[in-house]
Amino acid sequence: MTRSALLSRLTSVLSLILVGAAHAQQTPAALPAATAARPAGLFPAAAAPGETAWIFGLNGVAPEGKLSVGGQAAEYRLDRASGWLAFQVPQAAAGGPQTLTLRGAPQNLRLNVLKVPSGTEALIYVRADAARTVQTEYTRRLQALADTCAKSCPPEVQAVLKSLSTQQPPALTPLSAPIRGQGVTPGLVAPRTTLSPTVAVRAPLVTLNTLKASNLAQLLNPAARPPAAPTDSICSALAGTVPTAGLPLGQVLTLLDLIFAGDLQTDPTRVGWPDQVGEPPYARTPPASVLARLLNLKSRNGKGVTIHVLDTASAAEDPFTYSGQYYNVTFTDRPRHGQAIGQIAQAVAPGAAVQYQQVCDKDGTCSTLKTVQALCAVAAEARRGGRHVVNLSVGGPNPTRGLELALREVAALGVPTVASYGNRDDCAGLVAGDRCNHYPADWTRAFDFGPAVNLASRSLRPTMLLSVAGWDIAGQQLATYNRGVGNPGVLTEPPSVQAPGEFWLGAYPYFGTSFAAPVVSGVLANWLSCQPGVPLLPLVTTSGQAPIAASLVNACP
């Protein structure tokens, strides 16, 4: 493609910014019509507190005034160079997708507020057949877009493009290969491909938008061999990181999405963190004894099932420690977050094998790349056979793409995932109108499958992604440490199921939704050892009633 043709194409790409379609996978033929429509939108699609964002395409709105990001107020002003309305994301803004409210603006504006540690870089997933294109066209496209943007974009956007265009193309390595730490193997280049470089828009990395009907037979028959993953899956992609030192992460993510639409997708390199309130109930009582009393746990099977704990634990050690207070018990340096989760799961399903994958560091931050890689390893193992359950007692407010796609990968292979719902401290400091997000838990209803079941006048469907809230073992009701409890006016997705979330392991109390999740992982392992498919686990909210029926807990002899 000639330089003039490339510039022409990138002019069309820039128009995607102007119509707010940063994440849309549009065909070139659709661009002129979209450009003509020019609906209002946001740039960038994601931004951290303190970063600048813009609204464009609005008419009849005052050149300055106030708006709200969730429940947090911010001032906006007109950027004369672009005609966009600029505002700074409030420092107290809640993480994840937040509604942007401004009189005269459409009601569907959503900004993904990035709540990530300082220094978080951009992670990219590149289609294997597009790797050569990304590496050969990286600098050229950024420079071309900078040239096109020089007269029509805010100065801050121009500065980001100029800085990015001076970088070398990111090194890429297969996503399924082991990677040390958060970076990629230096000097590893993309495999050769017979395709010539092109800027044509391709399909997204994964086409599994829902569980396909063709997969339901495998889901309902645990003896059936799982289907092979599609060749364009997230697990066949290559990964790399883009340094963002001194640059707004949200703009970097959005610009890379734009110039390589369909060839790559982006995420922050950090996905979240592990989840972590009279006299403590059942002090120093083994988890199996507590569950036998509260859930009538009897069978304790799980034979032939593997529970994959993606957390702070490795095969050799668990470096994570935590200090706090449980009821009136103060403790310091409580060890082994991930290992405690594995022990609780095995208390429910002692016949199950537990495999640990360390995706979180001792400081409590979790790697997006390591988590996606671990899920791809689970998918590879599931394709070889066996029955599997994934436990993710980690999470954060931002809906990372790679995590969702990898979860869909394992779900399509008949592997359910259990995710912690998130704790009350996730919502600390939020005000009415803020949305308190926690992913992957908040995707649970997007993983529903199969026919609906009418239960207690509610129509419910089983899900391959269960969001587990903590059930107070003393009060026998929704625990006060759950996300959204005691935060009036703060918006949250409901959980899909409750489970006891307070246990003593040795001399240490462990409590929170992190430790409710492995109870459900163990229940699923018990079920899968003798039953087909995935059971329907409804949300039981009746005070004093066990949150999971004994018929589900003791599904196997």
DRENTI-370493 format. One record per residue (C-alpha): x, y, z. Coordinates in steps of 0.001 Angstrom, whole numbers, plus 500000, padded with zeros to 6 digits. Example, Ala and Ser with C-alpha at 12.3 -4.5 7.8 and 13.67 -1.06 7.14 Angstrom:
<recs>
512300495500507800513670498940507140
</recs>
This chain:
<recs>
500000500000500000501320503458499098501861506126501718499055508252500264496683505286500398497713504598503978497111508206504945493705508058503297492839504928505237494069506403508523491972509500507874489009507120507895490384505516511034490590508925512667486939509416511818486239506475514104487430508666516954485076511387515809482100509012515846483024507345519123483618503880517677487000503167519178486101499548519927483781498879516979484872496422514325483503498257511278484161497423507677485710500113505457482443500307503546480623501336506695482923504252507500481515506975505245477990506510506557479226506448510143481275509573509556478280511368508120476159510438511129478734511763513626476966510706516832478357511947520107481036509845521757484017509726524100487764509696523515489551507813524887487330504844525681489201504371528974491021506818531250492515506821534725491599509361537426493400512636536715493665511949532967491890514098530386489005512761528312486841514409525676483252514359524441482771515058520753479872515415518355477628517465520672475613520442519424473836523077521470475839522454524644477420525306526623481188525634525999481866525041529692480023523632532654479729520561534858479167516874534209479236513672536256481302510516535924479193508033537850478320510064540934481464512239540807481304515814539504483806517273537047484107520496535087484390520548531307485562523160528828485622523531525061488904522641523344489045525258520555491420523292518311489171520241518009485744521438519082485701518632521685484601519128525297487522518333527600487222517190531221489516515635533795488452512283535226487772512915538952490352511489541334487563509851543342485868508300540292484834504676540735486666502107538638485265500349535610482427501402533272480750504545534600477841506482533104478717509993531973475911512484532605475698515876530891472594517782529938472222517643526183474399514541525829473046511058525029472392508717527938474592505900526624478010507473527171480203505146529259483793505742530347485913502841531575487724504379534545491077502628534914491923501782538516495371500266538116498688500648539951501045503424538901503342502342536100500870499882534566501714499393530893499649498471527839499256494782527035498444493814523436497095490567521998497901490165518303496361487703515882499057485304514731498385486065511067498616489799511760501835489780513824504052490717510899501664493510509946501721494954513457505510494931513655506181496312510177503430498939510254503583499994513910505700503157513672504467504085510220500799504066511155501375506036514336503302508677512399500653508822509694497883509209512254499922511931514013500175513801510688496442513457510058495612514461513610497830517568513620495065519974512603492023518324514120492934516768517477493545518309520910497219519062521603497318516390524328496350513698521800498922514967519316501621514759522003500732511138522818500834510158519136504192511865518671505678510062521673504294506649520672505558507020517104509158507250518368508933503798520001510163500601518442507495497998517600506747495793520630508369492361520813505797489585520548505732486068521933503079483321521771500516483795524511500695480147525482504463480276526084505662480742529686506664484338530378508620485555533376507123488453535248505079490957533305507285491535530281507927489493527168510991487615525993513355490231524482514116489946520811511449487360519995509976488232516604506698487138515139506622483976513040506788484393509307503495484407507507502495484113503894500174487086504225501498490428503077501091493427505405497644494953505152495505497473506998492260495685506253489953495359509255489808491742510485487396489900512714487878490037516499490280487577518123487499485289519304484113484650517747482673482811520776480129485443521812477943482889523598478105479207524296477217477603520975474392475102520751476829472604519241478751472643522527475770471868524753476032468130524131479552468158525515478466470282528469475720467814529323477878464741528812481109464833530846482355461677529089482252463337525670485484464693524266485452468511524407485478470372521084488694471816519707489241475525520202488861477748517118492081478632515352491481482359515891491072482050519654492717484271522233495048481385523139496522481308519613497409485018519746500784486610520434501317489034523288503561491999523984503743495110526126503927498766525134505730501125527577503506503970528751505856505882531058504684509494531168501752508770528826498034508447529692497334504717529616493749505100528388494822507060525298497540504536524461495058501641524668492461503412522538494887504645519862496427501199519414492924499751519071492153502296516376495164501916514134495107498110514239491357497533514438490732493777514506494431492876514262495055493424517957493256494098521189494493495832524314494338495665528100496145497165531074498889494771532217497279494522535668493929492745536009493064493287539690493995491926543105492964489185545545489771489917547517489963490270551435485114492374559318481423489924569255483246486861569101484281485049565938481917482157565099483351478631564855486814479818565927489540477278565121486961474847563707488100473001560542486291474161557359484856470672556704483206470670560152481734474146559626480344473174556217478954469896557510476982471862560092475862474734557837475390473038554454474827469438555596477974468500553651478328464701553668479605463176550443482871465145550008483821463566546682485396465343543689487329462320542423488576462735538858488128466534538862490891469170538873490320472513540605492601475173539128493370477915541672494561481053539857495786483248542691498851484126544765500041480527545154502785478787543205503820475149543303506501475985545888505185478828548010502588481543548473504291484916549053501123486875549870500505488233553390497691490367554783497007492200558053493660493279559442490909492549561958488317489769562021485545490560564502487615491379567603490684489408566473493561491534565209496201489766563134499311490695561181501055489078558250498391486462557651499953484170555016498893482164551991495836483655550278495877481218547356496830478158549373494019478871551840491578478870548924492874475513547745492517474062551238488894475233551513488063473726548102489595470413549140487675470461552417484543470289550248485953467942547592488884466011549085489017463657546104489708466504543664493195467466542554494173471087543186496550472839540800497937476274541710498877478937539175500503482081540565499001485029538703499305487578541543502418488987543201503120489289546901502113492970546783498592491889545817498597492993542161497596490439539543498983490139536030496537490248533114498954488296530941499647485573533534495920485148534165495101484781530467498024482372530043496844480286533000493328480051531540494750479022528170496715476291529973493448475095531546491829475072528090494705473004526701494357470513529554490571470328529072491023469492525399493126466520526466490228465283528604489172465184532223486873467437534226487946470829535454486848473808537570488562477225537685488630479276540909489313483005540516489221484694543929490720487781542330489207490710540521489173494394539813486901497127538491488062497077534868486590494659532271489804493380530678489220491877527239491789489113527357490317487776530603486781487639529195487906485958525972489992483383527840487062482664530176484872482065527140487540479726525828487352477475528895483547477795529126483143476520525563485169473471526600482750472686529427484869474184532228482964476339534752484674479245536515483931480397540053484696484065540769484588485995544037481887488673544116484088491354545673484192492911549122482851496053550712486234497787550652486069497664546832483404500377547121485129502494549781484769506214549124482123505835546428478970507961546415475414507550545154475443507214541379478852505485541226478913501922539899481033499561541997482330497073539428484176493807540001485333491616537143485150488798536217482233488401538669480066490973536893480122488994533640478238486058535150474951486642533311476763486956529994477816483308530490474273481944530911473366478962528730470649476401528186466889476606528725465455478731531504464204477091534696461335478601536678462278478634540330460395480517543045458587482584540365461956483525538825463214482437535432466849481340535793469455479707533577472669477950534578475878479851533986479453478848533238480712481775535367479449481901538941479782485050541054479961484064544736479025486385547584479848485676551224477174484234553522477553485212557166477991481977559130476859483638562376473838485623561154473050483143558336472375485880555800474223488033553261477447489074554987478155492720555694481596492447554081480088491932550609480473494535547889477770497183547967476511496357551482476425499554553540477025501778550492473627503429549862473070504607546313476115502794544937475191500569541981476293496906541862475468493776539902473925491099542140475866487869542767474686484572541299475059482506544493476056482793548168478327480515550179479942480571553635483015482804553500484564482664556993486997479935557989489901479233560308492945477506558879495470476801561580495753479868563795494507482324561165490984483479560287490215483880556597487088485776555601485619487496552571484202486573549186487621485167548244486982482300550641483319481819549716484288481104546102486247477870546780483233476422548612481349476617545314484391475334543408484342472280545678480583471837545215481073471892541436483927469383541697481651467070543709478906467443541118481180466860538118482567463664539631479255461885539018476758464218537300476526465627533749476779469306532913476804472234535331474134472585538033471833475545538471472917477323541667470321480009542430470833482978544735469108482079548015468483485203550104466086483894552769467633484613556167468351481455558155468102479188555108471207477430553805472473479267550697473070476028548719470648473099548778471923469863550344470849467995547185473419470027545220476124469853547880475755466061548149475061465264544491477254462154544511477033459072546734
</recs>
